[in-house]
Amino acid sequence: MYRTREFERKNLFLFFTIAFGWSWLLWLPSVIISVTDKQSLMYWMYDVDISLGLGLIAIGGILSTFGPLVAAFAVTGLTEGRESVRRFWRRFWDVRLAGVWLLVSFLLPLLLIAIPRLLVVPLGYPLQLAWASQPAVLVGWFLNNLTRSGGISEEFGWRGYALPRLQARWNALVSSIVLGVVWAVWHVPLWFVAGSSQQGSSFWLFLANLGLLSGLYTWLFNNARGSTLVAVVFHAMGNTVSQMFPGSTSNLFYWVMLGLTVVLVVAVNGPRALVRKGRESLQVSGAAT
């Protein structure tokens, strides 16, 4: 199991404060615009023309998702120094840590998301594969999800920084649940942003989804000896496959598949580390080493 040597309460509090503060402040204009008069608000906020105001808000929306990344590097630098920041960054690129788990992180979303969606086709739910005529668009989706929409922008923080420190206090399963709740709450402003994928959906289903997925992230991360790259690829592929097969996570087959996978992972590996006993010798101490 990959974890730090001690539970860093103050550092974790600072990390979550920066991650939430950065993202929520940058989401705030979009939230306000979604629930108020757009034109009058734009002039009040920027005293400029509407197009420029919307452009500034769009830039803020792009940067907003990087809250966990900014927090991870900021707190690491403030509390551990520049060399720890460099090691933290280099660790991401160390493919030797990931090993076969990099392939697992790439293929598992196809199993969890695509297969349940295909199973409901005979029940009268036809596939809507708008990308099939232009498959090259999938590369753009994946790169966007790899960098801005969940991958690098979030996973340096959630798994790279927070998870090892949570596991210093709790076992892997409990740490996953705690982090899953925090991760879901971080998304809350998006329920008030017009056009977001969260708007109009159930927060409680979203919470359950991230809670279960969080266990799989921990399983992958710990078995890959703390490889942030594995978590980044798993996040990016999950978002990409969800875009490829719209509505996949809203059918019963998805929840059965996800639930059974999590149960199997916990049963085989145990809740303490989500790593089989014979592999626990691969544990790495220290978040930045």
Residue pairs with C-beta under 8 A, 6 or more apart in sequence:
1 167
1 172
1 222
1 272
1 273
1 274
1 275
1 280
1 283
2 163
2 164
2 167
2 221
2 222
2 225
2 226
2 283
2 284
3 164
3 165
3 167
3 168
3 283
3 285
4 164
4 165
4 167
4 168
4 285
4 286
4 287
5 168
5 285
5 286
6 168
7 165
7 166
7 168
7 169
8 79
8 165
8 168
11 75
11 79
11 165
12 162
12 165
12 166
14 71
14 75
14 78
14 79
15 71
15 72
15 75
15 157
15 161
15 162
16 71
16 162
16 182
17 71
18 67
18 70
18 71
18 74
18 75
19 67
19 68
19 70
19 71
19 72
19 157
19 186
20 67
20 186
21 67
22 64
22 66
22 67
22 70
22 71
23 64
23 65
23 66
23 67
23 68
23 186
23 189
24 67
24 189
26 60
26 61
26 63
26 64
26 67
27 60
27 61
27 64
27 189
27 190
27 193
28 189
29 45
29 57
29 60
30 57
30 60
30 61
30 189
30 193
30 194
31 189
31 192
31 193
32 41
33 41
33 42
33 57
33 194
34 192
34 193
34 194
35 192
38 50
39 50
42 48
42 50
42 53
42 54
43 53
45 53
46 52
46 53
46 56
62 148
65 148
65 149
65 150
65 153
65 154
66 148
66 153
67 153
67 157
67 186
68 153
68 154
68 155
68 156
68 157
68 158
68 161
68 162
68 186
69 152
69 153
69 154
69 156
69 157
71 157
71 161
72 88
72 156
72 157
72 160
72 161
72 162
73 85
73 88
73 89
73 156
75 161
76 84
76 85
76 88
76 161
76 287
76 288
77 84
77 85
80 288
84 288
85 288
87 288
87 289
88 156
88 160
88 161
88 287
88 288
91 97
91 160
91 226
91 227
91 228
91 288
91 289
92 156
92 160
92 227
92 228
92 229
92 232
93 229
94 227
94 229
95 102
95 229
97 224
97 225
97 226
97 227
97 229
98 105
98 224
98 227
98 229
98 230
99 224
101 220
101 223
101 224
101 227
101 230
102 224
102 227
102 229
102 230
102 233
104 220
104 230
105 220
105 224
105 230
105 231
105 233
105 234
105 237
106 233
106 234
106 237
108 216
108 220
108 234
108 237
109 234
109 237
109 238
109 240
109 241
110 237
110 241
111 257
111 261
112 238
112 254
112 257
112 258
112 261
113 238
113 241
113 242
113 245
113 248
113 249
113 254
114 241
114 244
114 245
114 248
115 253
115 257
116 248
116 251
116 253
116 254
116 256
116 257
117 127
117 245
117 247
117 248
117 251
117 253
117 254
118 127
118 245
119 253
120 251
120 253
121 127
125 247
125 251
127 245
128 246
129 244
129 245
131 137
131 138
131 141
131 243
131 244
138 240
138 244
141 239
141 240
141 243
141 244
142 236
142 237
142 240
145 151
145 235
145 236
145 237
145 239
145 240
145 243
146 152
146 232
146 233
146 236
147 153
149 236
149 239
150 235
150 236
150 238
150 239
151 232
151 233
151 235
151 236
151 239
152 232
154 235
155 228
155 231
155 232
155 235
156 228
156 232
158 179
158 183
158 217
158 231
159 217
159 218
159 221
159 228
159 231
160 228
160 231
160 287
161 287
162 179
162 182
163 175
163 176
163 179
163 217
163 218
163 221
164 226
164 287
165 287
166 175
166 178
166 179
167 175
167 218
167 222
169 175
170 178
171 271
171 272
171 273
172 218
172 219
172 222
172 271
172 272
172 273
172 274
172 275
173 215
173 218
173 266
173 271
173 272
173 274
174 271
175 218
176 211
176 214
176 215
176 217
176 218
176 274
177 211
177 214
177 215
179 214
179 218
180 207
180 210
180 211
180 212
180 213
180 214
180 215
181 207
181 211
183 210
183 214
184 203
184 206
184 207
184 210
184 211
187 198
187 206
188 203
190 196
190 197
190 198
190 199
191 198
191 199
191 201
191 203
192 199
193 199
198 206
209 249
209 258
212 258
212 259
212 262
213 238
213 258
215 262
215 265
215 266
215 274
216 234
216 261
216 262
216 265
217 231
217 234
217 235
218 274
219 265
219 269
219 274
219 275
220 230
220 231
220 234
221 227
221 228
221 230
221 231
222 273
222 274
222 275
223 274
223 275
223 279
224 230
225 282
225 283
225 284
226 284
226 287
241 248
242 248
242 249
248 254
265 274
266 274
268 276
269 275
269 276
270 276
270 277
273 280
273 283
275 282
